[in-house]
């Protein structure tokens, strides 16, 4: 065998050493030929889909530690639950209301959805070639030139982990605020809810929700695909009930189509009209920010190279339609924009539904499907966050990696990584005691970090001429170039945009602290790189030729088994 650089030789030795030490768990024996490519034997063809996926994973330098239990539909369902469009749009509806009203709500959602479809398509191309729980971080490393792949993948990996953690935090905190607003559809006197929602009460509810989501994700992992499946039917049944009831009852009347699709009043934000519209896009960006999080589940999917890209793109199309189906009826029965923009709770959805229904009890009943969906979303985000943190830790990029990279064999989850991310979320939740606009910071920094992490592999892919995705079975050709450029331009706009406060003039308690939280994480990540990473971090274990050969074989086997 020809001599290889020490790093590549170490990479190649890992799967074979694991095979020797774990003959019962290693589903496929294979050898490396003199060119460094993995030889795939007849047993691979006999063992089927899961083995071909595990073979590709080991070509990437990783052992298969998770059970591949998710089918194409189940991974699509989880992708839908991660977005939980009706819930995500309901909790952040305040942003476009302050930014411009009906036109910002409807056209902002449609605009961002089309942009995110480009992002999903771009990531789908890359994921079809490099399907691993490392996700965009691993993909950035593989696509980038050796001269800058370490620092680029480090930045991408930290942005992805931080984005996952903060978006999960935003989901659970948003559920808390939404729950408080739902309770307050019952009033002790006109326009005064029965729940005071003091900071300590909000935090305790947030604590309970976070603990519940982590418990379900950790202890019920094998049932999560079925929970996601149930969530799909629950969502559409619940949204259908809301839409039918608000349009049929419409106690205070209905607006005409010209108002719903054309009314634009940015005066409540204080920003110039164009920028006000853009700030309102955080509503749609937050709801679609989970697009790439599903990549972290690649090592639990039967055929990730084909199923995950299809799930990402298909879910965006479904979410776009579901969002319009949910938002348009609400805007038709929406009360005065000024009153909604002035809400202290910044949760207008319960108020809109109550205005249309006219009954506190009926309103709360219609809000229950959204509350349950919020819990499903929190569980899904908790699951995806634990996987991406675990994947980054197993390559030694997170302090204390030896603890966070462990898999709890009994539960089949990275329990340590899950508990660590939960602890970070609970600590960050304390920001609410200092600023009631903390949710703005959580949702803003989550969108910023995830957007940055998605942009990294897409940008590198463009810089390298998209050569490495040519062999992928999700290759989009010239359309891929268009999707890549749109995605990069969107990222360049989103990073500064979502650091902006929703309205001006700004006072401390309503400041958007997303930039502060993002900067803090960036400082920690940068400092850790120069303290430890620059000397010790070598990126993920991989060998490009082996990955390419195994990927081709896995695609052939998948097609033969269809």
Buried (B, 14 or more C-beta within 10 A) or exposed (E): EEEBEEEBEBBBEBBBEBBEEEEEEBBBEBEBEEEBBBBBEEEBBEBBBBBBBBBBBBBBBBBBBBEBBBBBBBBBBBBBBBBBBBBBBBBBBBBBBBBBBBBBBBBBBBBBBEBBBBBBBBBBBBBBBBBBBBBBBBBBBBBBEEEEBBBBBBBBBBBBBBBBBBBBBBBBBBBBBBBBBBBBBBEEEEEEBEBEBEBEEBBEBBBEBBEBBBEBBBEBBEEBBEBBBBBBEBBBEBBEBBBEBBBEBBEEEBBEEEBBBEBBBBBBBBBEBEBBBBBBBBBBBBBBBBBBBBBBBBBBBBBBBBBBBBBBBBBBEBBBEBBBBBBBBBBBBBBEBEEBBEBEBBBBBBBBBBBBBEEBEBBBEBBEBBBBBBBBBBBBBBBBBBBBBBBBBBBBBBEEBEEBBBBBEEBBBBBBBBBBBBEBBBEBBEBBEEBBBBBBBBBBBBBBBBBBBBBBBBBBBBEEEBEBBEEBBBBBEEEBBBBBBBBBEBBEEBBEBBBBBBBEEBEEEBBBBBBBBBEBBBEEBBEBBEEEBEEEBEBBBBBBBBBBBBBBBBBBBBEEEE
